[in-house]
Amino acid sequence: MRARAAIAAGLVVLIAASLFTGVGSITADAEGLWLVAVSRAPRTAAALLAGAGLAVAGVIMQMLARNRFVEPTTAGTAQAAGLGLVVVTLVAPGSALWLKMLAATAAALVGTAGFLALVRRLPPQEPLLVPLTGLVYGGILGAATTFLAFERDLLQFLDIWMNGEFSGVLLGRYEFLWAAGAASALAFVYAGRFTIAGLGEDASLNLGLRYGQVMALGLALVSVITAVTVVTVGMIPFVGLVVPNIVSRLRGDNLSATLPLVALSGAALVLACDILARLLRYPYEIPVGTVLGVLGAGLFLWLLHGRPAHGRG
C-alpha cells in the first residue's frame, strides 16, 4: 500500500511537470489555458493511458505465455498491428481512423495467437527460447510490413506509425487511447483469473477455471491495447517487459494485488520518459520510443543479472 501511495504521489508530480514542460510558456490568461487544454493536458493523458495500458498488456502476456521475458513488442503483437495498419491503408487509403484501428486490432489478435501457438511447442525447461522465438517471429512480421510499405512508397508513414512519440498528440487526436484504458480496467476485474491461468492449463482446469475463455479474453485485451497504442502514438518498447518484472520482484505475482501498482508504474515510466524526451535536446524533442529503448534495455539487463528480492508480499 505504501509503495502504491508513493508512486501515486510521484505521478502527481510528473503530471504537474508535464503540464509545464515545453517550448511554450504557460501564462495565467486565455492563451495559456488554451495551450494546456489543447496540447499539454491531452499529451499528458496520452502518456498515462499508453504507459498503464502497455504495462497491463505486458503482465497479461507474461501470464498467458508463462514466461517473464515476453511483452507485445517481443511477441509479434505490435508488429502484427503495424502489418494490419499497412494492409488496411493499401486496401482502403481513405479509411477512417476507427477502421484502421479495427484492422490493427484484428491483425494483432491473429499475430498474438500465432505466437502463443508457437511457444506451446517449445520445451518448458528452456525459457529463453520463448523470447528468442518472439523476436524472430516479430522480425518476420516486421520484414513483411517493411516490404509492403517499400513497394507502395509508405516507408515514411511506417516510420511515423512504428516510432513511439507524443509530439503530435492534440485534443481530438488521442481519444482512442481511452479504449486502451477501458481494456486495462477490464483486466482488473479478471486479474485473479489471469493469475490462475499463469499456473498452466492443467492446474487451471483442476481449479475450475475456464482456461480457453480466459486465454481468449487475455488475447483480446492485449490486442486492443497494443493496436490502439500503435495507431495513436506508435510503438513504445520495454514498458510491458520491465515494469511487470520489477513489480513482481518487489510484490509477488498475485495480479489482484499488484495490477494497480503495475498500471501506475507503467504510467509513471512513460510520462517520465516523455518529459525527459522534451528536455534532453530542448527546445527540440527526442521520440519517447528512443528514450525508452535505451532506458528499457538497461533495466532489462539489470533484471537479467540482478537477484530477486526476498520476502515479497
N, C-alpha and C positions, 0 to 999 in steps of 0.2 A: 504493500500500500504506500509506503514511504517513497519507494522508487517511482511509482506511478505519479505521485504528487510532485516529486522533484522534476520529472520530465515534463509534466503539465505546466509547472511554473517556468521551466526553461523555454517551453513552447510559446508561452505568452510573451516572453522577452524577445524571442525570434520573430514573432508576428509584428511586434512594435518596430523592431529593427527593419523588417522587410518593408513596412509601410513608409519608412522614412529614408530608405536607401535607393538612390537612383540619381540620374543626372539632373532632373527637375527638382526644384526646391518646393517643399510643402509650406504653403502660407495659409494664414487664417482668413482666407477670402474665398469667393466663389470659384476662382481658378484653381486654388489649392484643393478644395473639396472635390472639384471635377476630376483632377488628376488622381486622387485617391480612389474615387468611385469607379472610374473608367479603367484605370490601369493598375495601380498598386494593390488594391483590395482583390480584384479578380486574379492577379498573378499570385498573390499570397494564398488565396483559396485553392488555386490550381495546384500549387506545390504541396499543400497539405493533403489534398484529396489524392493526388498521384502517389505521394510517398506512403500514406496509410494504405491505399489500395494495393500497391505493389508489395509491401511488406506482408499484408494478409494473404495475397495470392501466393507469395513465396512459401509461407509456412503451410498453406494448404497443399501446395505442390509437393513439398517435402514429406508430408504425411501420406499422400496418395502414392508417391514413388518409394516411400520408406527409405529415403536417402537424404542426408543433410547437405549434399553438395549440388542440389538442383534448385532452379528457380525458372521463371518464364523465359529469361534471356539465355539460359543454358540448357533448355529443354526443347527448343524449337518453337515455343509458343509465340514469342514476339516475332520471330522470322516468318512463321506461318501467317500471322496477322498482316505483316508487310506484304507478303505474297498475295493475299486476298485483296489488299488495298490496290496493288498494282493491277491485278486482273480486272477488278471492277472499274478502274479508271480507263483501261483499254477497251473494255466492252461497252461501257456507258460513260463517256468522258464528262458529260454534264450532269451526272447523278448527284443527288442531294447528299449532304454530309451524313445523314442518318442511314442512307442506303450503303454508303461506303463503310460505315461503322458496322452495319449488319453483316456485310460481306467479310469484313476483317474478323468479326466475332466467329462466324461460321468456319472460316479458314483456321483460326486459332483453335477452335474446338476439335476439328479434324486432326490438326497437327499435334495437339497435345495427346489425343487418344492414340495416335500413331506412336508417339514416344513411349507412352506407358505400355503399349503392346510390345515394343522392342525390349524394354528393360525387364519385363516379366520373364524373358528368356535368358537373362543373364544370371550367372551363378551368384547367390546371395553372399558368399564368402569373399567376393571381390567388389566392395562398394565403390571403388574408384572407377570401375568400368561404366557405372551409370552416368556420371557427368561427362566422361570421355565420349560415350555414345551420344549424349545430348549435344555436345559440341560439334561432333561430326554431322549429326542429323540436322542441327541448326545451320551448319555451314552449307549443306546441300540445298536446303530451302533458301538460304540467303543467296547462293550462287544462281539458282533458278530465278529468283526475284531480280537480281542484277542483270542477268541475261535478257529478261523480258524488258526491263527498263532501258537497257542499252539499245536493243533493237528498235524501240519506239521513241528514242530520244527523251527518256524520262529520268535520266540519272540525277539531274539536278533536283527534281521533285523527290526522288527516292532519298537523296541525302538529307533533305529537309525533314521528311517523314521519319526517318530512322535515327536521326541525331537529336536526342532529347534536349530541349531548351524551352524557356518560358518567356523569351523576349517578345514573342508575337501574341501573347495572351492579353486579351482585352475583354471588356464587358460584351457579352454576346458571342464570344468565341471560345469559351471554356466550359459552358454549362453542361455539356455531355459528361463531364467528369463527375457530376453528381450521380450518374448511373453507376460509376465505379464505387462511389461512396455508399450507395444503396446496396450493392453487391457485398461490400465489406461488412455492412451492418447485418445482412442476412447470414454471413459467416459466423457472427457472434451467436446467433440462435442455434446453429448446428455445430458449435465448437466441440461439444462433448462427443458427438458422433464422429467428427474428424479425428479426435484423439483415439477413439476405439479403432477406427479404420486404419490408423497408423500401426496397430498391432499385427496387421495381416488379415487376409481373407478368412482363414480357418478360425483364428481366435475371434474375429468379429462375428462370424456366423454362430459360433458357440455361445457368444454373449447376447445373441438375439438381434444383432444389428442387420439391417437390410443393406448388405455391403454394396450391391450393384447400384442401388438408388443413391447411396451416399457418394459413391465414386462419380456417378453421373452429375450429381449436384456440384461436387467439387470441381469437375471439369468445366461445367458451365460458368461457375463463379470466376475461376482463373481466366477463362477465355474472355469473358465480358470485361473484367478489369484490365487485362492486358491489351485487348483490342481498342477499348476506349482511350486508354493512355497513349498508345501508339498513334492513333488517328489524331488525337487532340494536341499532344505535346511531344510526340516522338518516343523513341526507345530510351529508357533510363536503366542502366545496368546496375547490378550488385545489390540493389536495395532488398530484393526478396531473398538474397543469399545471406548477407552478413547480419541483417537485423534479427531474423528469427534464430540464427545460431547464437548470437550474443545473448538474447533474451533466454534461450533455452539453457545456456550455461549458467546463467545467474538465477533463473527462477523455475526451471524444470520444463516439462513437456505437456502439462495439463493445459490445453488451449482454453478451457473455460476460465481459467485464472490468468493466463498470460496473454491472450489475444488482445485485450485493450492496451497492454504495455507494448506489444508488437506494433499495433497501429500508431500509437503515439510516438514511438521511437522512429518508425519509418517516416512519419510526417516531419518530425524534427530534423532528421538527417537530410532529407531532400530540401527542406526550407533553408537549413544552414548552408548547404552546398550552393543553393541558388543565390543567397546573399554573398557568399564567397566569390561566386562567378561574376557578380556585378562589381566587386571591389578589386579583384586581382589586377585588372588592366583598366581601371577607371580612367576615363569615362566610357571605355568600351566594355564589352561583355564576352565572357567565355561560355560556351554551351554547358549547361549543368551536367549533361551526359559525360563530357570530358572530365570535369572535376570529380564526379562520382566514379569514373573509370579509374582514375589514379588513386583516390582515397579508398575506394572499394577493393581494389587489388591489394593495397597494403593491409587492410583489415582482414581480407581473406587469407593472406599469408600468415597473419598473426593467429587466426583461428586454426590454421593447419598445424602450427608449431606450438601454440600455447597450450597450457594444461587446463582442463575443465575445472570450474570452481567446485568446491566440495560443500556439502551441507546445503544444497539448494532447497528452496521451499518458498 
